[in-house]
Amino acid sequence: MNDERKEPGFTVVDRRASAGAAEETPPAAERSAPGFDFSMFVQSIAITALHHLGIVATPGSGERAERDLPLARQNIEILELLEVKTRGNLDAEELHLLSSLLYEVRMHYVEASKGGR
């Protein structure tokens, strides 16, 4: 019986057939969705924080959202959590991106919480 079934858009492979073979971790490119990586993930969280700060316009409408500091803070805390939990596991480019985004959204948050912008 063929353990490989094809569905539109993806392939399912039963790897139990090679139970004696050593388990290998698939490359990062195989573990993530096509076209989506860690950099895009943290950028999306940062953009969401900026949206809640009223800095980034709503896609499609072009209108700025009303400022919602608690939601902005929640997204900043998610980025902070990622920084802690990924420490030692990021390459230099990913680390620089995460640190830069955190600095930027924190500064905008401080400004917004003081009534700026």
Number of C-alpha atoms within 10 A of each C-alpha: 3 6 10 11 10 9 8 5 5 8 9 10 12 10 11 9 9 9 8 7 9 7 9 6 8 8 8 9 11 9 10 11 9 8 7 10 13 13 13 11 11 21 16 13 18 23 18 20 29 26 21 25 26 21 18 16 15 14 9 6 7 9 11 15 15 11 17 16 18 12 16 24 17 14 23 23 15 15 23 15 12 13 18 10 10 11 11 10 10 13 9 9 10 14 17 12 15 21 14 12 19 21 13 13 22 19 12 20 21 12 13 17 14 9 8 9 11
